[in-house]
Structures are given as structure tokens and as C-alpha cells.
């Protein structure tokens, strides 16, 4: 492994190394990036991975983010004369992987660009210059010589509609771009430390792949028809070599669970327009937190029959407004309206692309068809911020909770009465969990809290998967546990038991002060503890969050902690 640059003030570095015979990785390491596309948080930076395959002919797989322009191009020229590159394989056209395609074409105008039909269409609008192209579909092969026969796998919606995987039979390496990736930056090229990367691997899946679980399973089925895969050369984070079977297997397990959901929502967006893809991901993330399945589809590339089938089996639809100038997207929306049913729910959000179709005419058409609004329409007036993405995620959660309300009531009633009453005798204290990350704030009333360790001092909290604050309680996040006082907790409990609309300020009218870790302390709490999330364990409907306690204080030493007594165990 060769580090080609020293870390700069911005800590952007390049790393190259041979990962298989005739195969070199060019990794752009972004050490300090703590947000990615702003819609979900990062704790460990990220990488953008590119690859060179040298047979008798040479292929470059993907490029990098434009922030690495000079570093990447210098590194590429240090590895190969651009005039010797025969093919540029585009796994998909999102700017973090294709941001330097135009630069590469200027250095190597002779290259043939290889991609799916949709990818080539997107690139034409992106690079604004003629180029040689080779459109590939599932099962097509490209022989580079010296045993490197590349086979292409259609993998649409992972996570753009133009995605392909590339399998090199000669090295048994699968190049997957976003799939099987994670936002984790380190000097390790490979996945030696599974425990270190597990939280980021799962978080990445939940944010980008869970809303496309059916597409994940379709891609895995196509992968199964190929030869053995001994390495996954992904587009972000360490490459998978030591734990390929385990980590690919987790995608299969998680996606099968998502696909089995009894209730589903279809989310419509336009991948190359405004902020549609990012906002739709936030909405979809909120929906999947409730156990509702999600299917995502691009309005500009969707097949009408596919749209009709998806709407027909969905309980609801979330629609990101397409550009008014797109006749193709308008036709797709017409297909959605024709297939919609009165028992469904719908939610609409703007894409902030500068040419959005207006919301109200479309919303009125759905109302006239008898559909119920799952959340108030989201109107984006400024460049989307952290608060905007939080609003979208919470709107998605509201939609999912609306669709699962009857199911949840039925499950509660299904618990045997004796067992139900026995479980209800397990009591706990009353607490308010508060957290803040950037501009995003959250709070939750909790009673399933317990001390879990002495060295270090630690505690566990059970957090329902569909709680809004769950997104602020991942490994590395910080929060405050506020202890409520016996006989003086009713006002705070009543306030935080309210059902807040998406994006609402949970702390309006509540006295707070900032903790050292940045989260709010409730001034009227009996005590508080500043905590740091160390690990999480997944259960069917909750996450068990283990956190160490960094700081704390008691305001009334003689007062007692409020206790929550229940009569039944099928609810809080």
C-alpha cells in the first residue's frame, strides 16, 4: 500500500494499492466529512473508490468527487498514461462517483464510456460533449484480455436507476459502487476489523438500501448466477475481502425482512432533478423505521406497467414533485393517478429543483379520488438543510405509523391477559432523553432505562425503531438523560407525550440549558447525565442503546426519581 500524499489541512488524501492481479484501487479519502449529502450523519468520514483493471486493454471503473479533482487526476496520471485507458465504466452517475468524468474525457478523449442506457442518457446531460459509448445490459460481457472478462449486472435503484455492477471472472472481484459500501474512512483498504465497521455498514444500508430492498434481492439473485465472489470492490469505505460472505449475507437477510412487510409504500422521485433523490431518501428512511416496506421509482425512467403494478399493491404513495418541463415524468404521474385507489394514503413534497410542478393541483386530484393525506405537504422554500431532512424523515414516519396503527392495536390485544398483566408489573423510572446534532433536536419520554455497567459507568435505553430521536442515537452520538422528579413530573411528561407534527420544535415553551455535549438539559429535571452511545443491539421493534456516562449532576439531593407503574405489558 502506498500513501501518495500527506494529509492536508482539509485532510483530503489519496491512497493506491494492488487489490488483485492487474487490478489497482485509487481511493480518495475524505477524513473529516461529518455529513454526506446532508440527509444522514457520518461519524467517520468517507472514501470514494475508483479502480484500474489492466488486461490487454485497460478499464477505469468510476472516478471520484470533484473536491478531489487535482489530487485524483495527478494520482491517476501517476498510475497510467490516460491515453492508454480504453474503457471508462460508469457504475452510476451520481456526482460523488462520476464528478470527474468530464475531466477524464478531456485527458483521454479516445475512451469508450461503458454504462447502462439510463447512465449514458444522464451523462449526456452532465458532460455536454460527444463521447464514444457502449451501452450494456444484464449478462453482457467485455473481454479486456489476460483473463479479465467483465460481466455486467443490472442493479437499478441501488441507489439510482442507472446502476450496474461489474464482475471480473479472472479475479473474482465484483465492483458494486454504492451497494455493500459504508461511510468509513481509514488507512485500511480492506475490512479487517469487522467490529469497527459494523455500525456504519448497517447505518448505510438503512439509509440507502433498505428503501430498495426488493431491488437488493433482485441484484443478489443475479449475482448468484455468476462465479464465486471473493472480493467486493465497493464505492465507499473499506473493500470487502475478509468478510464477504458475512456482509453480503447481511444484505440478503435485512432485505428479505424488509420485502416481507405486509404493508408497503411506493416513493416516486426524479434522481437527476433538484434535491428529489435526497429528500425522497429521507422520507423513505422514515417509512422503513415503522416496519413498512418501501419501493422507490424514478418518474423519468419508470415503465408505465411497473408504475401501475407498484401503485396497485401499495397502501400509500409519497411523491417528490417532478420538473414541470418533463413530459415523461408528467405521463408517469398520470399513470399514478389512474392506478390510485380511495383506501390509499398519499404524501407530497417539493424537490427544490427550480421548475417543480405545483403541489396543490396534484393534491386536489388525489383528494377527489378519495385518498387521505398521510402528512402535510412539504414545501421547500430554501436549499434543504438538516432541519428539512429531519422534517422529511418524520413525515415518512408519520405515514408509516398511520398505515400500521390497526396492526399495532391488534398485536397488543393478542398478548395473553395473564402474561400481559404479569409483564405490566415491571416498573421503571421516568426520564426524558434529549439530543442535538447540528441543527437537529429531538426528545423522548422513556421508562425502559437501566444502569448496565460500573467500569465504565454505562446504561442502556430501549428505543422504539419508529421514534424520531432514534436517528440521533447511533454509535458516536451524544445525548442527555434527564431524570424526572417524583411529584413534579406531570408538566414535562404531558408536554413530551404530545404527538408533534413533522419538523416541530419539541422544546418550545420548555426551559433548557446546553450541556457540554451540546444536547439540551431540562432545567426542571431532578438530575441529568451526559451520555455517549457506544453500541446498539437490534431487536424486532426496538434498539437497545448502550451508552457511557461522561458527566452528570443532581439538582435536589433529597428528592426521589419518578416511577412509572404499569398494569399491562403490551405497551409503555
C-alpha positions, 0 to 999 in steps of 0.5 A: 500500500502506498500513501501518495500524499500527506494529509492536508489541512482539509485532510483530503488524501489519496491512497493506491494499492494492488487489490488483485492481479492487474487490478489497482484501487485509487481511493480518495479519502475524505477524513473529516466529512461529518455529513454526506449529502446532508440527509444522514450523519457520518461519524467517520468520514468517507472514501470514494473508490475508483479502480484500474483493471489492466488486461490487454486493454485497460478499464477505469471503473468510476472516478471520484468527487470533484473536491478531489479533482487535482489530487485524483487526476495527478494520482491517476496520471501517476498510475497510467498514461490516460491515453492508454485507458480504453474503457471508462465504466460508469457504475452510476452517475451520481456526482460523488462517483462520476464528478470527474468524468468530464475531466477524464474525457478531456485527458483521454478523449479516445475512451469508450464510456461503458454504462447502462442506457439510463447512465449514458442518457444522464451523462449526456446531460452532465458532460455536454460533449460527444463521447464514444459509448457502449451501452450494456445490459444484464449478462453482457460481457467485455473481454479486456484480455489476460483473463479479465472478462467483465460481466455486467449486472443490472442493479437499478435503484441501488441507489439510482436507476442507472446502476450496474455492477461489474464482475471480473471472472479472472479475479473474482472481484465484483465492483458494486459502487454504492451497494455493500459500501459504508461511510468509513474512512481509514488507512485500511483498504480492506475490512479487517476489523469487522467490529469497527465497521459494523455500525456504519455498514448497517447505518448505510444500508438503512439509509440507502438500501433498505428503501430498495430492498426488493431491488437488493434481492433482485441484484443478489439473485443475479449475482448468484448466477455468476462465479464465486465472489471473493472480493467486493470492490465497493464505492465507499469505505473499506473493500470487502475481502475478509468478510464477504460472505458475512456482509453480503449475507447481511444484505440478503437477510435485512432485505428479505425482512424488509420485502416481507412487510405486509404493508408497503409504500411506493416513493416516486422521485426524479434522481437527476432533478433538484434535491428529489433523490435526497429528500425522497431518501429521507422520507423513505428512511422514515417509512422503513423505521415503522416496519413498512416496506418501501419501493422507490421509482424514478418518474423519468425512467419508470415503465408505465406497467411497473408504475401501475403494478407498484401503485396497485399493491401499495397502501400509500404513495409519497411523491417528490414533485417532478420538473414541470418541463418533463413530459415523461415524468408528467405521463408517469404521474398520470399513470399514478393517478389512474392506478390510485385507489380511495383506501390509499394514503398519499404524501407530497413534497417539493424537490427544490429543483427550480421548475417543480410542478405545483403541489396543490393541483396534484393534491386536489386530484388525489383528494377527489379520488378519495385518498387521505393525506398521510402528512402535510405537504412539504414545501421547500422554500430554501436549499434543504438543510438538516432541519428539512431532512429531519422534517422529511424523515418524520413525515415518512414516519408519520405515514408509516405509523398511520398505515400500521396503527390497526396492526399495532392495536391488534398485536397488543390485544393478542398478548395473553391477559395473564402474561400481559398483566404479569409483564405490566408489573415491571416498573421503571423510572421516568426520564426524558432523553434529549439530543442535538446534532447540528441543527437537529433536536429531538426528545423522548419520554422513556421508562425502559432505562437501566444502569448496565455497567460500573467500569465504565459507568454505562446504561442502556435505553430501549428505543422504539425503531419508529421514534424520531430521536432514534436517528440521533442515537447511533454509535458516536452520538451524544445525548442527555438523560434527564431524570424526572422528579417524583411529584413534579413530573406531570408538566414535562411528561404531558408536554413530551407525550404530545404527538408533534407534527413533522419538523416541530420544535419539541422544546418550545415553551420548555426551559433548557440549558446546553450541556457540554455535549451540546444536547439540551438539559431540562432545567426542571429535571431532578438530575441529568447525565451526559451520555455517549452511545457506544453500541446498539443491539437490534431487536424486532421493534426496538434498539437497545442503546448502550451508552457511557456516562461522561458527566452528570449532576443532581439538582435536589439531593433529597428528592426521589426519581419518578416511577412509572407503574404499569398494569399491562405489558403490551405497551409503555 
